[in-house]
């Protein structure tokens, strides 16, 4: 039966043992049944030590897979036929590239089937060497150089809470909160505040944080995930590229939906708090652990009561 014409899917890490049946379903459907690869060649000794990713549809069914080997190689990238042409392969490839970057590798390689060379070239891979036969299919070796991580030295922290009164101060407080976070950045907002959170300086800081290679997490709790202001928001675009780093939820309970404030708070005491979410005025600090802990505890309670933002699933988030 054909899948519905939708782009409702997500990409997530897979555990080889726990998710083996899902990996098997996709890989054997594509490689063994469709492409006639011998079953004994499909599974190898590398599989248990590789990092695997799986794409799942809106009903949690596996629709695509891929793996990253300790030899710095991407492989076994497969998408079920009815899901091809909907961005699943690109999302799987991006997740594997991001996983390689998080390990600070300087390059990744792969063996591309010759009819998929154009797909990999579009993602920056370059061919090298001669074509060769692998499991009865013509292949081409390809390589992608990975840009080195930029270190994020945090500036000396401001220990005391300071007043935020202007947009320039709000922008500086937002960037500082991101820069001083390490593994957990929590954001509470009505509609992702496009005028503030969409600023290039904020995006640069967020991108550096989300690709810092220390398993960073960005949790965003929204009051109005259906706001038209979020259409094309750059945070959503970045979340598509780094789905393992971002998670979005929406407030469900009425007391949470009536919460008037907005804030960013990090796991190392940095914060920017606005008593009225529609205004920039508030308070900020790079390192005030007690106040940050209060905000984190409030965020965690509302986060646990929230729901996943199904509105964003069409974007592959």
N, C-alpha and C positions, 0 to 999 in steps of 0.2 A: 504494500500500500504506500502511495506517495505521501511524503510529509506535506503539511499545509504550506502554502506560499507565505512564509514568515521568516524574519531574521531573528526570532526569539531563541537565542542560544547564549551560552557562556563557556569560557575556557577556564579550567582550574587544574592544579596539580593532581596527579594520580599516584596512588601507591600500587606498586607492582603486584603485591600479594592480594591486597584488599580489592583492587579494581581489575584484577586479571581477567575476569569474564567479560568485562566491558572492552578492555583492550583487545581481547581475543575476538570478540564479535566484529569489531571494526576491521582489524588487520586481516583476519582470515576472509572476511567478506570481500575486501578490496584486493588484497594481494594474492590469496590462494584461489578463491573462487573466480573473481573477475579477471585477474592478470595471470593466472595459472602458475604462480610461483610455487614450487614444491614446499609442502608443509614443513619438511625437515630443515629447509633453508630460512623459513620465516622467523623461527625462534632460535635465539643463540645465547651463548653464555654471558653476553653483555647485558641482556635484558634486566636481570635482577639488580644490577649496579647502576643502571641508567636513571636519570630523572625523566619521568613521564608526565605528559599533560593529556587531558581529555577534554573534548568539547561535548557539551550536553544540551539537548533541546529543552523546551519549556516544561517537558514532562520528565526530566532527569534521565532521558535515554541517551546513551553514548552515540555520537554521530561522527566523531573524528578523534584521531590520536596523533601523537608524535613523541619522540624521545631525544634526549641529549646524553651522549655517552661521555665517560671520563676521558676519552681520546679527543675531546673538543669537537665532536661531530654530531650533527643533527641527522636524524634518520627516522624511518618508519612513519613518515607523515602521510596520513591517509584520511579521506573524508568519504562518507557514504555517498553513493551517486546522487540520490535525491536532494542532497544538501550542497552540492557543488555550485559554484557561482554565486554564493551568498555571503562570502567573506569568511567562511569557517577556516579554510586553509591559511589565509593571511593572518587570522587571529592566533591560530596554533603556532605558526612560524614566529610571529612577534613575541609570543609568550616564551618560546624556547630561546630566542635571541636575548630577551631580557634576563632569562635565567643565567645565560652565559655571561652577560655583562655583570650581573650581581656577584659572580665568582671572579670578576676582574680578569677574565680571559682576554687576550688581545686579538683573537680571531676564532671563527668557527668554520668548519668545512662540511660538505655533504656530497652525496652522490645523487645527482638529479637525473631522473629519466629524461631522455632527450626532448620529449614533447612538453616537459615542464620547465625547460631552461628559461624561457621568457618570463615565467612566473617568478623564478628566483632572481633573475636579473632586475626585475622591477623592485625587488627588496634589497638591492645593492650587492648581490653576489656576483663574482667574476669567475668565468671558466678558466681552468688551467689543465694542461696535459691533453692527451688524446681521448677520444671516446672509447669505451670498453663495454664488454658484455658482463652483466651481472644477473644471475638467475634467469638467463634467456632474454633479458631486456637491455637495450642500449642505454648506457649511462654516460654522464659527463661529471667530472670532479669540479666542484665550485667552492669558492672561499669568500668569506665576508670578514673584512678587518673591522674590529670593534674599537670605537673611540674610547680612550682611557677615561676613567672616572675623574671628575674634578673633585679634589678634596674640598670639604666644606668647613674650613676653620671658623668656629664661632667667635664673634667679637666678644670682648669682655662684657660680662652680664651686668645689667643694671638691677641691683638687688631690690630697690624700693619700688612700690607702685607709683606710677606717674600719670598725670592727667593727659588724656587725648582729646584735643579740641578741634583740630583741623583735619582735612582730608589727607594732607601730607603726613601728619603724625599718625593717622589711622593706617596709611599704607606702610609706613616704617614699622609700626607695631605688628602688623600682619606678617611682614617679611621676617622680622626678628623672631616672632613666635615659631614660625616654620624652621628657621635656621637653628634655633636652640632646641628643637625636638630631635629625638634620636630614634625611637622605635614606635611611638604611638602619638599620632596627632589627631585630636578630636575637634570637629567643627560643628557648631550648632547654628543653623541659619534658616530663615524663612524660605529663601529661593536662591541660595548660593551667591547672593549679593554680586551680580555681574559687574557693577560699576567699580567695586573694590577688588573682589577675588579674581576678576578677569584681567587685572592689570599685568603687563609684561613682567614687571619686577616680581610679582607674586608667583606667576607661572614659572619663572626661572628658579625661584627658591623651592617651589613645590617639586619641580622636575628633579632638581638636585637631591632633594630629600628622598623622593620616591625611588630613585635609582642609586641610593647610597650603598647598597650591598650589605646592609645590616638587618635585613628582613623588616623594612619599614612598613607601617600600616597607617592608612588615612581613613578615618571613620567619619562619615558625614551624615548628620541627622537633620532632616528637613521638615519644615511645617507644611510646605506646599510644593511637592515634587512635580505637580502638573502645571506650574506657572509657566506661561509662554516666555518669560524672561530667561528660562534655562535652555531654550532651543539654541543649539550650537554653542553652548557654554564651553570654553576651553578646558575646564576641569573634566568634563565628560569625554572630550576627545583624548585627553591624557589618560583617563581611566580605561579607555578602550585599548590603549597601547600597553598599559600596566595593570591588567585586571587583578593580579594577585595582591596589589598594594592598596587598592581602593575598595571600600564597601559603603553603600548608600542605604539608609533606612529612612522611613517617614514616621512621624509621630501619629499614633492612633488614638490614644486616650485623650479625652477632652481636657483634663487639667494640663497635660503636656502641650496640647495644641494652643492653650491660652498663655503659655510661657512667653513673656514679653521681650526677653533679652536675646542677644546673640553673642557668640564668643568663639574664639579659638584657644585651645589649651594643649600644651605638650607634656610629655612624660618627664621632662627635666625642670619643671617649674615655670616655664614661660607661658604667658597668657595675654590675651587682649579681650577685654570684656566690655560690652555695650549694654547698659541697662535697658535702653529702648532699641530694639533691633533695626528699626528704620532710620536710625541716626548714627553718625560716626562717633559722637562724644562717648567717652568711657574712660577706662583705666587700663594700663599695660605694665608689664614687667618681664624681664628676661629670666628671672629666677626668684620667684616667691612661692616656695613649695606649699606652704599652708593654704594660701588662697587657691593655688592651682589644684590642690587635692580636693577642696570643696567643689570646684567646678567639675573635676573629673568624676567625683562621686555622683553629682547631680546628672551629669551626662550619662554615666553608666546605667543609672536607674531608668532614665528615659530610653536609652538604647535597648535595654532588655525588653521594654514594653513596645518598642517600635516594630514595624514590619519592613521587609525587604522592598525596595523601590522597584516594583515590577514595571513601572513606567519606563525605566531605563533599559529593560532587557532587550528591546528592539534595537538598541545600540550595541548589543553584545557585551554589556557590563553586568 
